[in-house]
Amino acid sequence: MTPVCEVVITAADAEWLAGFTRRLVEDRLAACGHQITPIRSIYRWDNAVHDEAEARVALHTRASLVPEIIARADAEHAYDVPCVLALPITDGNPAYLEWIIQETGTTA
């Protein structure tokens, strides 16, 4: 079976992240995105610890599409270093996994 994964992206602006997710789905780079708002992010940046609200989306997609998603995030995201993490999906509902494959890529 075609490898699939979950891609996690965070952003300060929940509406921007929803629009970005919609564009990825429209362009068949992701089958769907499940957004959670707000999340609390605690991180070190520029020698200071920050504690801020963000939004998080979990995209379901083909592993082969991750480089294009990263490139789009690098080009469109407001952050200098956007959080984009690809997590492998090792198992799941076979029908759902097949749906991810059918809804993504150029063969969809």
C-alpha positions as CSV (number, residue, x, y, z in Angstrom):
1,M,0.0,0.0,0.0
2,T,1.1,3.6,-0.6
3,P,2.6,5.0,2.6
4,V,0.5,7.6,4.3
5,C,1.2,10.0,7.2
6,E,-0.1,12.7,9.4
7,V,1.5,16.1,8.9
8,V,1.2,18.5,11.9
9,I,1.4,22.2,11.3
10,T,1.0,25.0,13.9
11,A,0.4,28.7,13.4
12,A,-0.5,31.8,15.5
13,D,-3.5,32.7,13.2
14,A,-6.2,30.0,13.3
15,E,-8.0,31.5,10.3
16,W,-4.9,31.6,8.2
17,L,-4.2,27.9,9.1
18,A,-7.8,27.0,8.1
19,G,-7.3,28.7,4.8
20,F,-3.9,27.1,4.2
21,T,-5.5,23.7,5.1
22,R,-8.3,24.3,2.6
23,R,-5.8,25.2,-0.2
24,L,-3.9,22.0,0.5
25,V,-7.1,19.9,0.3
26,E,-8.3,21.7,-2.8
27,D,-4.9,21.0,-4.4
28,R,-5.0,17.3,-3.4
29,L,-1.9,17.6,-1.2
30,A,-4.0,16.4,1.8
31,A,-7.2,14.4,2.0
32,C,-8.3,16.3,5.1
33,G,-7.2,18.4,8.0
34,H,-8.3,18.3,11.6
35,Q,-7.8,21.6,13.3
36,I,-7.5,22.2,17.0
37,T,-7.8,25.7,18.4
38,P,-6.4,26.9,20.7
39,I,-3.4,25.0,21.8
40,R,-0.8,26.4,24.2
41,S,2.8,26.5,22.9
42,I,5.7,26.9,25.2
43,Y,9.0,27.2,23.3
44,R,12.4,28.9,23.2
45,W,13.0,31.4,20.4
46,D,15.6,34.2,20.2
47,N,17.0,33.4,23.6
48,A,13.6,33.8,25.3
49,V,11.0,31.4,26.5
50,H,7.5,32.1,25.0
51,D,4.1,30.9,26.1
52,E,1.5,31.6,23.5
53,A,-1.8,30.4,22.0
54,E,-1.6,28.8,18.6
55,A,-3.7,26.6,16.3
56,R,-2.7,23.1,15.2
57,V,-3.8,21.0,12.2
58,A,-3.3,17.3,11.6
59,L,-3.3,16.6,7.8
60,H,-3.8,13.1,6.4
61,T,-1.8,12.6,3.2
62,R,0.5,10.4,1.2
63,A,4.1,10.4,2.5
64,S,5.3,11.3,-1.0
65,L,3.5,14.7,-0.8
66,V,5.3,15.8,2.4
67,P,8.1,17.7,0.6
68,E,5.6,19.7,-1.4
69,I,3.6,20.5,1.8
70,I,6.8,21.7,3.5
71,A,7.7,23.9,0.5
72,R,4.2,25.5,0.6
73,A,4.5,26.1,4.3
74,D,8.0,27.6,3.9
75,A,6.6,29.9,1.1
76,E,3.3,30.9,2.8
77,H,3.7,30.7,6.5
78,A,4.3,33.8,8.6
79,Y,6.9,32.1,10.8
80,D,10.6,32.1,9.9
81,V,10.7,28.4,10.9
82,P,7.2,26.9,10.6
83,C,6.5,23.7,12.6
84,V,5.8,21.0,10.0
85,L,6.2,17.4,11.2
86,A,5.4,14.2,9.3
87,L,4.4,11.3,11.5
88,P,4.1,7.8,9.9
89,I,0.8,6.1,10.0
90,T,1.6,2.4,10.6
91,D,-2.0,1.0,10.7
92,G,-5.6,2.0,10.6
93,N,-9.0,1.4,9.1
94,P,-8.1,0.1,5.6
95,A,-11.0,1.9,4.0
96,Y,-9.9,5.2,5.6
97,L,-6.3,4.7,4.5
98,E,-7.5,3.9,1.0
99,W,-9.7,7.1,1.0
100,I,-6.5,9.2,1.9
101,I,-4.8,7.7,-1.1
102,Q,-7.8,8.2,-3.4
103,E,-8.2,11.9,-2.4
104,T,-4.5,12.9,-2.8
105,G,-2.0,13.1,-5.6
106,T,-2.4,13.4,-9.3
107,T,-4.2,10.0,-9.7
108,A,-7.2,11.2,-7.6
